[in-house]
Amino acid sequence: MNACLHPEVAKRLADCGQSHLVDHLAHLDPIAGSLFAAELAGLDPVMLSELFQGKSLAQPLSLKQLEPPPIASAQEDPAARAVGLQVLRDGLVAVVLVAGGQGSRLGSDLPKGCFRVGPVTGATLYQIHAEKVLELGRRFGRTPPFLIMTSRATDSATRAFFASHDYFGLKETDVLFFTQAEMPALDRATGRVLLEGPGRIFSAPDGHGGCLAALSRQGWLDKLSALGIQHLFYFQVDNPLVRIADPVFLGRHILAGSQASSKVIARRHAGEKLGVFASVAGSCHIVEYSDLPKEMDEATDRSGGILFNAGNPAIHCFSVEFLKRAASGNDLMPYHAALKKVSHWTPQHGIQVPARENALKFEKFMFDILPHANPWLLVWTSREDEFAPLKNADGADSPAAVRVAQSRLAVRWIQAAGVSVPTDGAGNAQVPIEIAPSAGLEPADLDPSMLRAIDWSRPVLLKS
């Protein structure tokens, strides 16, 4: 047996069907063997075995248990706005951006946040989000701490990207990076851990739900509490429309005494790849589209509309104290399994590129802590105003579609200011229009007199 590996670790691996990892160790040179042995010592083969057997996985909910949840109106709420503005002035809010994904579906190995989506400027997702946080700081005199969750694949590139762009005007100390954990991928037939190469386990980020464990494990929740931060605004990198730290949403969250609040958009149709909110015995749940029973997906109300109509745009506000309690409960966030194609390495055949799904990947979802929040709050928002995710290279949710969505949003804001903008009749601007965060974070920020002087026959960038 390789001297690098403790006998108890080797036995535990063998007992759980992972003896191929121990065997492989014997063929590595001393340096590679030492690194691989350390990686093996960090594995939990019992947990992996249970996950492969379907234990410890999220369990599907019965349709009989589920009810459409209560959702608050999207209308303006002056009292909530006043409260939200005050907590921003008082520096009680932090922002967390989940950015562990790469742009592989977009044909890029860079972090997705580096992708250019500005309809006029070509601004990247990272720039758009950072400039919104910067503008919040300018307005309220306190810049919310801007936490960015990366993965092993995106961490160094994300840090370098922000540094090379001088943090988009933010202070370096205001941008706080932390990295989510990884989970090994298992062969779907045998449950054996797959290898990425000699002496390297194939692992993948542990899902956006890894955000909670990473915040806790790396001490950020305690650091935020020490800074007086009481509320954490959470969103995902691929959505440039999100209103970061929306004061009305924050105020409603606080006035309701909510531990976890979420924005909700209407589903377009059954089968849409969007998580769905539901209520179970008074608690809030989200059923991921991949776990959604067909009968729930297609259920209709008396008028023929979609019964479970509340879609999840992944925009949340959490009480920091609630997150700290949730982080202490190891069983609050079960893993979800996904069947994927995974190219992997074997000692016998080298790199293997599968023709079909060959592996199980395991992820946690941030919304699995929602059932443990009491009280909780859901608030409607408009898809056109706050949700245009970048996911695909072409068609729906593509870079072209996301740019159009930003221009359409700009048209609505400008029209709300009482200024006419040439459109094609369907609400699409005849030329690209982009509103920089410095010009406005919401429609009321725009100056009508400035807008009336603009030539709308060519691309327009509004900025301060």
C-alpha positions in Angstrom: 0.0 0.0 0.0 1.2 3.5 -0.8 2.7 5.1 2.3 1.0 8.4 1.5 -2.4 7.0 2.3 -3.6 6.1 5.8 -4.8 2.5 6.0 -8.1 3.6 7.5 -8.7 5.9 4.5 -7.9 3.0 2.1 -10.2 0.7 3.9 -13.1 3.2 3.9 -12.7 3.7 0.2 -12.5 0.0 -0.6 -15.5 -0.7 1.6 -17.5 1.9 -0.4 -16.6 0.5 -3.8 -13.8 3.0 -4.5 -10.8 0.7 -4.4 -9.9 1.8 -8.0 -8.7 5.1 -6.4 -6.4 3.2 -4.0 -5.1 1.1 -6.9 -4.4 4.1 -9.0 -2.4 5.7 -6.2 0.2 3.0 -6.4 1.1 4.0 -10.0 1.8 7.7 -9.3 5.2 9.3 -8.6 5.8 10.4 -5.0 4.8 14.0 -5.5 1.6 13.3 -7.5 0.9 10.4 -5.1 1.1 12.7 -2.1 -1.3 15.2 -3.6 -3.7 12.5 -4.7 -3.6 10.9 -1.3 -4.5 14.2 0.3 -7.4 14.5 -2.0 -8.6 11.0 -1.2 -8.4 11.7 2.5 -10.8 14.6 2.0 -13.4 12.4 0.3 -16.5 11.1 2.2 -17.0 7.7 0.4 -20.0 6.8 2.7 -21.9 9.9 1.6 -21.0 9.3 -2.0 -22.3 5.7 -1.8 -25.5 6.9 -0.2 -26.0 9.6 -2.9 -25.4 7.0 -5.6 -28.1 4.7 -4.0 -30.5 7.7 -3.9 -30.2 8.3 -0.2 -29.6 11.8 1.2 -31.0 13.2 -2.1 -33.9 15.7 -2.3 -37.1 13.8 -2.2 -39.9 14.8 -4.7 -43.0 16.3 -3.1 -46.4 14.8 -3.8 -48.8 16.9 -5.8 -51.4 16.4 -3.1 -49.1 18.3 -0.7 -48.6 21.3 -2.9 -50.7 24.5 -3.1 -50.1 27.7 -5.0 -48.4 30.1 -2.5 -49.6 33.5 -1.4 -47.8 36.3 -3.4 -47.7 40.0 -2.7 -48.6 42.5 -5.4 -45.9 44.2 -7.4 -47.4 47.7 -6.9 -45.4 50.6 -5.5 -45.3 50.7 -1.7 -44.2 54.0 -0.3 -43.8 52.7 3.3 -41.7 49.8 2.1 -39.6 52.1 -0.1 -38.9 54.4 2.8 -37.7 51.5 5.0 -35.6 50.1 2.2 -33.9 53.4 1.5 -33.1 53.8 5.2 -31.4 50.4 5.6 -29.3 51.2 2.5 -28.3 54.6 4.1 -27.5 52.8 7.3 -25.3 50.3 5.6 -27.3 47.2 6.8 -27.4 45.4 3.4 -24.8 43.3 1.6 -25.0 41.9 -1.9 -24.0 38.4 -2.9 -23.5 37.5 -6.6 -23.4 33.8 -7.5 -20.8 33.5 -10.4 -19.4 30.0 -10.4 -20.4 29.1 -13.9 -18.4 29.2 -17.1 -19.7 30.3 -20.5 -19.2 26.8 -22.0 -22.7 26.8 -23.6 -21.8 30.2 -25.1 -18.6 28.8 -26.6 -16.3 30.4 -24.0 -14.1 29.0 -21.2 -14.2 32.3 -19.4 -16.4 32.9 -16.4 -19.9 33.8 -17.7 -19.6 37.1 -16.0 -17.0 38.1 -18.5 -19.4 37.8 -21.4 -20.3 41.1 -23.2 -24.0 41.8 -23.2 -24.3 45.6 -23.2 -26.5 46.5 -26.2 -24.4 49.7 -27.0 -21.2 49.5 -24.9 -20.7 45.8 -24.9 -20.4 45.9 -21.1 -19.9 42.6 -19.5 -22.2 41.1 -16.9 -19.6 41.7 -14.2 -19.4 45.4 -15.2 -23.2 45.8 -15.3 -23.6 44.3 -11.8 -20.5 46.1 -10.3 -21.7 49.5 -11.6 -25.1 49.0 -10.0 -23.4 48.4 -6.7 -21.1 51.4 -7.3 -24.2 53.6 -7.9 -25.8 52.4 -4.7 -22.8 53.5 -2.8 -22.8 56.9 -4.5 -26.4 57.5 -3.7 -26.5 56.3 -0.1 -23.0 57.2 1.0 -22.3 53.5 1.9 -21.3 50.9 -0.7 -22.9 47.6 0.2 -20.2 44.8 0.6 -20.2 43.1 -2.8 -19.5 39.3 -2.3 -18.9 37.2 -5.4 -19.0 33.5 -5.2 -16.7 31.8 -7.7 -15.8 28.2 -8.4 -12.4 26.5 -8.8 -12.9 27.0 -12.6 -13.7 30.7 -12.4 -12.0 32.0 -9.3 -8.6 33.1 -10.7 -10.0 34.5 -13.9 -12.7 36.4 -12.1 -10.3 38.0 -9.6 -7.9 38.9 -12.5 -10.8 40.4 -14.5 -11.9 42.7 -11.7 -8.3 43.7 -10.9 -7.6 44.5 -14.6 -10.7 46.7 -14.8 -9.9 48.5 -11.5 -12.9 46.9 -9.9 -15.2 49.0 -12.1 -14.8 52.0 -9.9 -15.4 50.1 -6.6 -12.8 50.0 -3.9 -10.9 46.7 -3.9 -11.9 46.3 -0.3 -15.6 46.4 -1.2 -15.3 43.4 -3.6 -15.1 40.2 -1.6 -14.4 36.9 -3.3 -15.2 33.5 -1.9 -15.1 30.0 -3.6 -17.7 27.3 -3.5 -16.8 23.7 -2.9 -16.7 20.8 -5.4 -18.4 17.4 -5.6 -16.9 14.3 -7.3 -18.8 13.0 -10.3 -19.8 9.3 -10.2 -20.1 6.7 -13.0 -23.8 6.2 -13.4 -23.5 2.4 -13.7 -21.1 1.6 -10.9 -21.0 4.6 -8.6 -17.2 4.8 -8.9 -15.6 8.2 -8.7 -14.4 9.4 -12.1 -11.0 10.7 -12.8 -10.2 13.9 -14.8 -6.6 12.7 -15.4 -3.8 10.8 -13.7 -4.0 11.6 -10.0 -6.9 14.0 -10.4 -10.5 13.3 -9.4 -13.2 14.8 -11.7 -15.2 17.2 -9.6 -17.7 20.0 -10.3 -19.1 22.9 -8.4 -21.6 21.9 -5.7 -24.4 24.2 -7.1 -25.6 27.6 -6.1 -26.7 26.1 -2.8 -23.0 25.8 -2.1 -23.2 29.5 -1.4 -24.5 29.1 2.1 -21.8 26.5 3.2 -19.1 28.6 1.6 -20.2 31.8 3.3 -20.3 30.0 6.6 -17.1 27.9 6.2 -15.0 30.9 5.1 -16.4 33.1 8.0 -18.3 35.6 5.9 -21.5 35.4 7.8 -19.8 36.2 11.0 -17.8 39.0 9.3 -21.0 40.5 7.9 -22.6 40.4 11.4 -19.6 42.1 12.8 -20.0 44.9 10.2 -23.7 45.3 11.3 -25.0 43.8 8.1 -28.5 42.4 8.7 -29.8 41.5 5.2 -28.2 39.8 2.2 -29.5 40.4 -1.3 -28.8 37.4 -3.5 -28.8 37.0 -7.3 -27.1 35.1 -10.1 -24.6 36.4 -12.6 -26.4 35.6 -15.8 -29.3 38.2 -15.3 -28.4 41.8 -16.2 -31.9 43.1 -15.5 -31.9 42.4 -11.8 -32.6 45.5 -9.6 -29.8 45.0 -7.1 -30.9 45.8 -3.5 -34.3 47.1 -4.8 -35.4 49.4 -1.9 -39.1 48.5 -2.2 -38.3 44.7 -2.1 -35.9 45.3 0.9 -38.6 47.3 2.7 -41.3 44.7 2.2 -38.9 42.0 3.4 -38.2 44.0 6.6 -41.7 45.1 7.3 -42.9 41.5 7.0 -40.3 40.4 9.5 -39.4 37.9 6.8 -36.4 35.6 7.2 -36.3 34.8 3.4 -38.0 36.8 0.7 -38.1 36.0 -3.0 -39.2 37.8 -6.2 -41.6 35.8 -8.4 -42.3 36.0 -12.2 -45.2 34.4 -14.1 -44.4 31.3 -16.0 -44.9 31.6 -19.7 -46.1 28.1 -20.3 -46.0 24.5 -19.0 -42.6 22.9 -19.6 -40.7 26.2 -19.2 -37.3 25.5 -17.6 -38.0 27.5 -14.5 -38.3 26.5 -10.9 -41.8 26.8 -9.5 -42.9 28.2 -6.1 -45.4 26.2 -4.0 -46.7 26.1 -0.5 -46.6 22.9 1.6 -48.4 23.1 5.0 -47.7 26.8 5.2 -44.0 26.6 4.3 -42.4 27.9 1.1 -40.8 25.5 -1.4 -39.4 25.7 -4.9 -39.6 22.7 -7.1 -36.8 22.8 -9.7 -38.0 22.3 -13.3 -36.0 19.0 -13.6 -37.8 17.7 -10.5 -41.3 19.0 -11.5 -43.9 16.2 -11.8 -45.8 16.4 -15.1 -49.1 16.7 -13.4 -47.9 19.7 -11.4 -46.3 21.3 -14.4 -49.5 21.0 -16.5 -52.1 21.5 -13.8 -54.6 24.3 -14.6 -56.9 26.5 -12.6 -60.7 27.0 -13.2 -60.0 29.6 -15.9 -57.6 27.3 -17.7 -54.5 29.1 -16.6 -51.4 27.5 -15.2 -52.2 26.6 -11.6 -48.6 26.7 -10.4 -47.8 29.9 -12.1 -45.1 31.3 -9.8 -41.6 31.1 -11.4 -38.3 31.6 -9.7 -35.9 34.2 -11.2 -33.4 33.5 -8.4 -33.7 36.9 -6.7 -33.8 36.6 -2.9 -33.3 38.6 0.3 -32.2 36.7 3.4 -31.9 37.7 7.0 -28.2 37.2 7.9 -29.2 35.7 11.3 -31.5 33.2 9.4 -28.6 32.2 7.2 -26.3 31.6 10.2 -28.9 29.3 11.7 -29.5 27.5 8.5 -25.8 27.0 8.0 -25.6 25.2 11.3 -28.1 22.6 10.1 -26.2 20.1 7.9 -29.4 18.4 6.7 -31.3 21.5 5.6 -30.0 21.4 2.0 -30.1 18.0 0.4 -28.2 17.2 -2.8 -29.9 17.0 -6.2 -28.6 14.5 -8.8 -28.2 15.3 -12.4 -27.4 12.9 -15.2 -24.6 14.4 -17.4 -22.1 13.6 -20.1 -18.7 13.7 -18.5 -15.4 13.2 -20.4 -13.1 11.4 -18.1 -9.8 9.5 -17.9 -9.0 5.9 -17.2 -5.6 4.2 -16.8 -6.5 1.7 -19.5 -7.9 3.9 -22.2 -6.9 7.5 -21.5 -9.5 10.2 -22.1 -13.0 8.8 -22.7 -15.6 11.0 -24.5 -19.1 9.5 -23.9 -21.8 9.4 -26.5 -24.5 9.7 -23.9 -25.0 10.7 -20.3 -22.6 8.6 -18.3 -22.2 10.3 -15.0 -24.1 11.6 -11.9 -23.3 15.1 -10.7 -24.5 16.4 -7.4 -25.6 19.9 -6.5 -27.3 21.8 -3.7 -29.9 24.5 -4.5 -30.0 27.7 -2.4 -33.8 27.7 -2.4 -33.9 24.5 -0.3 -33.5 26.6 2.8 -36.8 28.4 2.0 -38.9 25.8 3.8 -37.1 26.5 7.0 -37.9 30.3 6.9 -40.7 31.5 9.1 -42.0 34.0 8.2 -41.3 34.2 4.5 -42.5 36.5 1.7 -43.0 36.2 -2.1 -43.4 39.3 -4.2 -44.5 39.5 -7.9 -42.2 41.3 -10.4 -42.3 41.6 -14.1 -40.2 39.3 -16.2 -39.7 42.1 -18.7 -38.4 44.3 -15.9 -36.1 41.9 -14.0 -35.4 38.7 -15.8 -33.4 38.1 -19.0 -30.9 35.3 -18.2 -28.0 34.5 -20.5 -27.9 30.8 -21.0 -27.7 29.8 -24.7 -25.6 30.7 -27.7 -28.6 31.2 -30.0 -32.3 31.7 -29.8 -34.1 32.3 -26.4 -31.9 33.5 -23.6 -29.0 34.1 -26.0 -26.7 37.2 -26.0 -28.8 38.7 -28.8 -32.0 38.1 -26.8 -30.5 39.6 -23.6 -29.3 42.7 -25.5 -32.8 43.2 -26.9 -34.3 42.8 -23.4 -32.1 45.5 -22.1 -33.1 47.9 -24.9 -36.8 47.0 -24.4 -36.4 47.9 -20.7 -34.8 51.2 -21.6 -37.7 52.0 -23.8 -40.2 51.4 -21.0 -38.3 53.5 -18.6 -38.0 56.4 -21.1 -41.7 56.1 -22.0 -42.5 56.2 -18.2 -40.7 59.5 -18.1 -43.2 60.8 -20.7 -40.8 60.7 -23.7 -41.7 59.0 -26.9 -39.2 56.5 -28.4 -39.4 55.0 -31.9 -40.3 51.3 -31.7 -41.3 48.6 -34.1 -44.8 48.4 -32.6 -43.9 45.4 -30.4 -42.0 47.4 -27.9 -38.6 46.8 -29.5 -36.4 49.9 -29.9 -35.5 50.7 -33.5 -31.9 51.3 -32.4 -30.0 49.8 -29.4 -30.5 51.7 -26.2 -28.5 51.2 -23.0 -29.0 52.9 -19.6 -25.8 52.9 -17.5 -26.4 52.5 -13.8 -25.0 55.9 -13.3 -28.0 57.4 -15.2 -30.6 55.4 -13.3 -31.4 52.3 -11.3 -35.1 52.7 -11.8 -37.4 54.7 -14.2 -37.9 57.7 -11.8 -34.2 58.4 -11.9 -34.3 59.5 -15.6 -34.4 63.2 -16.5 -37.2 63.9 -19.0 -35.6 67.2 -20.2 -32.4 65.3 -21.1 -34.3 62.6 -22.8 -36.2 65.0 -25.1 -33.0 66.3 -26.5 -31.8 62.9 -27.7 -31.6 61.8 -31.3 -33.2 58.3 -31.3 -32.2 57.5 -34.9 -28.9 56.0 -33.8 -27.7 53.9 -30.8 -28.1 55.7 -27.5 -26.2 55.3 -24.3 -27.6 57.1 -21.3 -25.1 57.9 -18.5 -24.4 60.5 -16.0 
